[in-house]
Amino acid sequence: MDFMHSHPFALLSGCDAKSRPVATQVPVLLENRNGRLYLLGHVMKNTDHYKAFLQNQNVLAIFTGPHTYVSASWYSNPQTGSTWNYITIHARGSINFLDESSLLDILKRLTSHFENNPNSPALVEKMPDEYINKMIPAIRGFEIEVRELDNVFKLSQNRDAESFENIVKNLQASDDPGAIEIAREMRKRMS
């Protein structure tokens, strides 16, 4: 859950009635209700993904975190393929579209959460009614009841101790924030 809270811009994917894949990226809020996890957000109505989600409610939300290239030159035996280390969470569930009052509540909660400033002029409740009334018909609020969560990661866990240590050292020496974060995560999991 902490990972999903830290990386709330999820890739939401599914298929339409003809099995044509669709996707969009949306910020989501996480909510626990009666021991079940829900993802809350909104999408534009006039899109292929909205229309597909109406036809097929099964969706996959992918939360992507840090990632980085790992050179085989850092392995104790560099005569193998280089790779990519990453951390993601896959959340599978059913999308349910909500009424306008629920949409307005989600919009208020999203802006409040991401603005993180109760005095921000960008909060929904501080926007003119004329703007809100024009925006609401064009979007649709949703909730996804998560039925399955998978922690998907590759952090060189298949490498020998010497290779693992070399990878961590090289990533820590990088100026790429993603590489540094992956190195930190690798160290954490090593102990």
Steps between C-alpha positions, in 0.01 A plus 500: 500500500781743584647447153167575333454812716848616396435433128132592450516572126374163377482355151144373466451239229230270373333370184184595319228252399708402192811435715672814368742623771458850644691696763524835672696647788318651793576613854311287750417504867509181706220423741447208736137407560397198703836332445494557122719733295346748256666732249316829435548737209341644187531483122378703206181361347577557133791251484552148371602377847184631669283335236697175532471498881122533461504185283746300711543593866813286556798731539866489594654796682880508486688707755854556376786606719872547453679309227850490355729330251739238642812432293628144469848653537423521874446121530768261618448336158427783254439258211124505558228746410456837662161568654269754660412514873160634600217497752129496411167399648223347288148549634223306325135571555168625369434861411169650605397844374340733754234773503573875484495558878758224549707649216497840670613338826786320320608824329504682835699221664749474210575873489519523878742206514729613218486873573580422864411859589160589649539857371579409138284684247510179288279305741175392336288665770667835415431475127209693346174306474483590131830317437401197709160476329671505160764240598280242679308377189829428317650265761398197700609394846587138565595256767683175445452223750838330505469121495866415449832673578836387365835643604707477182867582529843416367780606731782269391379245754618226261865616507786363709618703802798657320288610202227629730751712695656636178157594366409685820833690503465604136140611544589700812774679303251606233355849470162348401250526790326181383827303511576632847152407623532149353839460672343607830217250454748223411700572818183491708396164360854360536483537877 
